[in-house]
Amino acid sequence: MLGLVAEKAGGRPLAQQFRERLFTPLGLAGTSLPDIHDRSLPEPYAHGYMYGGTAYALVDKPYPDGLREAAEAGTLAPVDHTHQNPSYATAAGGAISTAEDLAGWIKALVTGKVLAPATQRQWIESPQAEDPAAPDGQKYGYGIAYQKFGPNAAMFYHGGELPGFNSFIGHDPDNDVTLVVWTNLTLSPDDRTTAQAVLPTLLDQICTGLDLPAV
């Protein structure tokens, strides 16, 4: 819906506005919002896989027992969803990018290189505890999450998911640490999103003294 609002207000296609106002000024040469009929990917690219159909992506729907058992046993091969058209996501996730560009994007966004100062303050202060009983747990605001992972480590971050792919991007402004996790399997056989599944191990390698919740 906001993409349609932006097109109306800006008087130009959303892809053009993204390119002129965001991608080019930030030097994101590997990022684009393709035409809704374009399912191609620039070379080189990783194929994206998922066990079963797309019904298990983007929703908290566990694999049925038979599918899970076959996947864990190695008797069920994951389905290649690489060239599924992501145009249904448009402004909410239809862009193509690289890990390097995503690192540049999340750092620029968190450090105030994208939004006007007043908007940046409102945005960066927006995250609220998802569980009021756990005020130090994950917080979520205007399209951004925030969490402390230890006494000296905290990140603003967001996840991404399409059939075949799962991702995490985050930036810790106090320590100037940026992390991008991209996986080419949407869900592991035990129903975990794959980027989140490997995240605690990666954070433990980057930061010291972390008290990480179980994933």
C-alpha positions, -999 to 999 in steps of 0.1 A, spaced: 0 0 0 28 24 9 44 17 -25 13 29 -42 12 60 -20 48 67 -30 41 64 -67 12 87 -64 30 113 -43 62 111 -63 46 109 -97 71 83 -109 73 45 -109 85 31 -76 116 14 -91 127 48 -105 122 65 -72 141 39 -53 169 41 -78 171 79 -78 165 86 -41 180 56 -24 201 31 -45 222 56 -65 229 82 -37 240 54 -13 261 37 -40 241 5 -40 250 -5 -75 239 -42 -71 204 -33 -59 173 -29 -80 135 -32 -79 128 -52 -111 97 -50 -133 68 -72 -120 72 -95 -150 109 -99 -147 119 -131 -128 156 -131 -139 185 -126 -115 219 -110 -123 248 -135 -125 262 -149 -103 234 -159 -80 226 -187 -55 196 -210 -61 170 -208 -33 154 -240 -19 126 -250 4 111 -283 15 76 -286 1 55 -258 -14 54 -221 -6 27 -225 20 53 -228 47 71 -195 38 62 -162 55 39 -178 80 43 -196 113 31 -229 99 52 -260 109 61 -287 85 38 -318 88 55 -347 105 59 -368 73 76 -340 55 99 -332 84 109 -368 89 117 -372 52 137 -340 51 157 -350 82 163 -385 68 176 -370 35 150 -389 15 132 -356 5 150 -332 -17 142 -295 -13 124 -278 -41 142 -251 -62 121 -218 -58 148 -196 -73 128 -181 -102 95 -176 -85 83 -141 -92 86 -120 -61 65 -91 -75 38 -97 -50 61 -82 -24 70 -51 -44 78 -23 -20 77 -47 10 105 -70 -4 106 -73 -41 141 -58 -45 172 -77 -57 204 -69 -38 239 -82 -27 252 -89 7 276 -59 4 248 -36 -6 226 -48 23 254 -41 47 257 -6 33 220 -1 34 214 -11 71 244 10 83 233 40 64 197 36 77 207 32 113 233 60 113 210 87 98 222 87 62 187 80 48 160 99 67 157 135 77 169 143 113 135 146 129 122 115 111 154 96 121 149 104 158 113 92 156 122 61 138 152 51 159 133 56 191 102 37 179 110 1 190 89 -11 219 91 -44 238 71 -71 220 65 -88 253 58 -63 281 69 -89 306 104 -90 290 114 -53 286 149 -63 277 138 -87 250 132 -81 213 117 -47 205 99 -37 173 91 -3 159 85 14 125 99 -14 104 129 -20 126 138 -44 155 162 -38 183 177 -61 209 205 -61 234 227 -92 231 248 -85 261 261 -56 283 280 -40 254 263 -54 223 229 -44 207 217 -42 172 190 -26 151 180 -52 126 154 -68 104 148 -102 88 137 -111 53 121 -141 38 109 -154 4 104 -189 -8 139 -202 -12 157 -176 8 160 -162 43 180 -133 56 190 -111 85 206 -76 84 217 -57 115 239 -28 126 254 -21 161 261 17 160 280 17 193 306 -8 181 303 -1 144 295 -37 136 273 -47 107 261 -82 101 244 -97 70 232 -133 70 219 -148 38 208 -184 34 193 -202 4 170 -225 24 139 -208 38 132 -232 68 153 -260 83 136 -293 88 130 -284 124 109 -254 113 135 -227 122 142 -199 98 177 -206 87 193 -171 91 180 -169 127 192 -205 134 228 -196 127 227 -161 141 236 -168 178 267 -187 167 278 -158 145 271 -132 171 291 -153 197 321 -151 173 317 -114 169 309 -102 204 321 -114 238 302 -121 270 269 -125 252 238 -138 269 218 -151 240 183 -165 241 176 -199 227 165 -198 191 
